[in-house]
Amino acid sequence: MAIYVPLRPRWNPRGEVVNYVSRGRLVARGWPKGYHDANTLGQRQQRGKMVQVCRALPYLKALLVEGYSAVVKRNGRCVSGYHAAVGVALREWFARTPRGWQLDLARVRLTDGVRGLPAGLTATRISRGLRVAWGGPLLWDGSKVLVAVRQKHLDQWVSVVHHLSVSTVRVDLQLPTAWQGREVEVWVAFVGRGGRVKTSTLHAVVSAAVSSGGGQSVGRYGVERVACPSLARRGERVRSAARCTRSRGACKFGLPRLRCVSG
């Protein structure tokens, strides 16, 4: 039997020992006596990457909390879906260039899933908006489409999470008036079944030319129209859709047969 007493000092208590249980053994661990240099090449590169991430990912926060699952670390810390996406971005979304590491927006993924996209998925321009269409109704319940649109020269973003009905095969999204006649960059992904189904992400650069098939019929399937959303903001607060799954009172360090008791 072990007694767990959490130690959360307000400042670094030098010389004070922290004891914890690991794999049935009582381990004594002291506080660090030194610090690593924070100005190494690797540290500077990491800070440079984080600056670029903070210039883009906050606009996609509403989509990333839907597309990425929350994670519980080995030390019991819960990481939200958005911050899990930030970690993926730092590892996978950068390309080495003569100017150093640069965020490649073509590598951005709205979900952490790998399921194939619906057949015939396309993104085209229509009058005053964007059309996202696919070949047939989706096969899972509670599906949502995640759409991100960026206008490069204006440096503006639009992020939409839209719930789909069973028979929907097309979504017409209205874009801001200032975007008319301008090329846009589009990301599209789908989630369903309460986040258990996640597709990969479609990335495309859509020209300003309006599609000639704007009035084509889709037969008995549904068409949904989304009014022009407000521009995405960097400081927007979004409640995470995925929560950390840990039973109430369970040990936050994952130790078997132990429970955390609030003092």
N, C-alpha and C positions, 0 to 999 in steps of 0.2 A: 504494500500500500504506500502511495506517495502523496504528500501534501503539496499542492501547487500554490505558490504565493507569487503572483505577478509583480515584477519590479519595473516600474515606469518612472525613472527619475526625471526631474525637470532639467537637470544638467548632468554632465558626465561625472559620476562619482569615482574618481580615480582610486584604484586599489580595492574597490568593492567587488565582491565575487558574486556571480549569478549562477545558481544551480538549477538544472533542469533534468528531466528524465528522457532518455533516448534509447529505444529498443531494450527496455528492461534494465538499463544501467543508469546510475546517477552520475551526471557529468558536471564538473565544476568549470566554469568559464569566466575568465576575468575580462575586464574592459580593455580595449586596445590601448597600447601605450604610445603608438605613433600613428601618423597619417600619411597616406600616399600623396605624391605630387599630383595636384589637380590640373596642371598645365602641360601635361604630356601631349604628344601628337594625337594619341587615341582619344584623350579627353577633349581636346579641341575639336576633333572631327565629330565626336558624339554631340557636343554642344551645337556645332554647326548644323548637323542633321535635325536636331530638335527644333532649332529656329525655323527651318523650312517646313517641318511637320506642323508647327503651330500656325503657319500661314495658310494652310490648306485644310487640314483635317477638322478643325472646329466647324467649318461650314457643312461638313458631312456628318455631324454628330448624331442627328436624328436617324440617319440611315445606319450608322455603324453600331448603335446600341441595339438595333433590330437584327443586324447581320452577324454579330459576333457574340459568342457565349461568354458569360462571366466565368472566371476561373478562381479556384481556391488554391493558394500556394501551400507548400509543405509546412510553412510556419503558421498556417491558419489565416493568413491575410487574404481578404476578398478583393479581387481585381475586377472592375466593371468591364463590360463588353467594349466600351469606347477605349479604355486604357489598354485592353488586350490588343485592339486594333493599332494603337500607337506603337506597341512593341513589335507587331508584325511589320509596320511601316518602316521602323528603324532597321529591321533586319533584311527586308526583301524589296522595298520600293525605291531603292536608291541605285543610281548608275554612276560609275566612275567616269569622269570627264577631265579634260585638261585643266579645268578650273577647280577640280576637286569633286567631292560627292554631291550630286544634284538629285533632287526628288523628281522621279520620272512619273508623271501623272498617268501615263499609259499603263503603269503597273498597279495602279490603285485597285483594290478589290473591296467591294461593298459588303461581302460576307466571307466567312471562313469555310464555306462549303465548297464541294467539288462536283456536285451533281450537274449534269448537262443542262444547258439552257433549252427552252422549248424550241421545237423545230420551226424554222422560218422566221425567227426573231429579227426584226428590222426597226431602225429608227430613221425617220424621214421628216423633212420640214413640210409644214402645211401653212396655210394662211394664218398668221399671228400665233403660230405655235409649233409644237412638235408632236409627231405621231409615233407611238410605240405599238407595234403589232406583232402577233405570232400566229402560228399555223392552226391552232385548235385550243379548246379549253384545257386548263391545267388539271392534272389528275389528283391533286391533293386538296384537302379542305383548309379553309381559313387562310387562303393564299393572299400575299401582299406583293406589290411590285415596288421596288426601290429605284427611284430615278434621280440622278444628279446631273445637272446641266451647268456648264461653265462658259461664260463669255470671256475669252482671253484678254482682249484689248480693254474692256471695261473692268476686268478683274472682279466680276460678280458671279455669284453662285445661286442656283435654285435647287433645293432638295425637297423631294416629295416621297412620302410613304402612303400608298393608296391601297385600301382594301378592295379586293376583287370579288365579284360574284362568280358563281360556278360557270356561267356561260360566256364570260368576257374573253374576247380575243383581241381587243384593241383599246388603247387609252390615248385620248387626245389631250395634251397638256398645253395650256395657254402660257405663253412666255411674255416677259415684259415688253412694252412697246419699244423701248430703246434698243432692243435686240433685233428688231426687224432689219433684214438685209445684212446680217452679220453671221459669220460662221460660229458654230457652237461645238463644244465637246460634251459627249454624253456617256454616262455610265448607267447600266441597267442590270438589275439582279432580282431574283424572286426568293421569297421565303414562304413557308407554309407549315401547317400542322403544329402550331405553337412554337415554331423555331426548330423543329426536328428535321425539316427539309430545307436545305439551302442550296441554291444553285451557284455556279461560277458567275463571273461578271462580264458583261459585254461592254467593251469600250469602243467608241466610234467618234470620228470627227464628221459632223454633218454640215454640208455647205448651206449657203443662204438660199439656194435655188429651191423653189416650192415644187413639191412632187406633183406630177400631172395626174396621179391616181387619187387625188384628194377626196373624190366623191364616190369611190368604189364601194360596192355593197359587200357585206359580210354574211349575208344570208340570215339564218335563224340565230346566229350567235350575237352576243351583246357588244355594244360599244359604250364606253364610259368617258365622260368629259370632265376634266379637272380645271377649275378656274385658276386664273393666274395667281400663284402663291406669292407671298412676300419674299423678298430676297433673304437668303440665309445670312445669319449673323454669327459672328465668332463667339460672342458671349452668351449664346442662347442656352438656357438650362433645359435638359431633356431627362426625363425619368427613364432609367434603364429598363428595358423590357425583360432581360434575362437577369435573374438573381442568383447569388451563390447558393448552392444547395448543401446545407448542413443542418442536421436535425437540431432542434432546440436543446441547448444544454450540453451538446456533444463537445468533446475536447477540441479546442481550436487548433491544436497541434496534431490531431489525428491519432492520439494515443488510445489504444484499445482499453475498454472497461474503465475509462476515466471520464469524468464530467466536469465542465467548468462551472464554478459556483461564484456568483458575484458577491463580493464582500461589501 
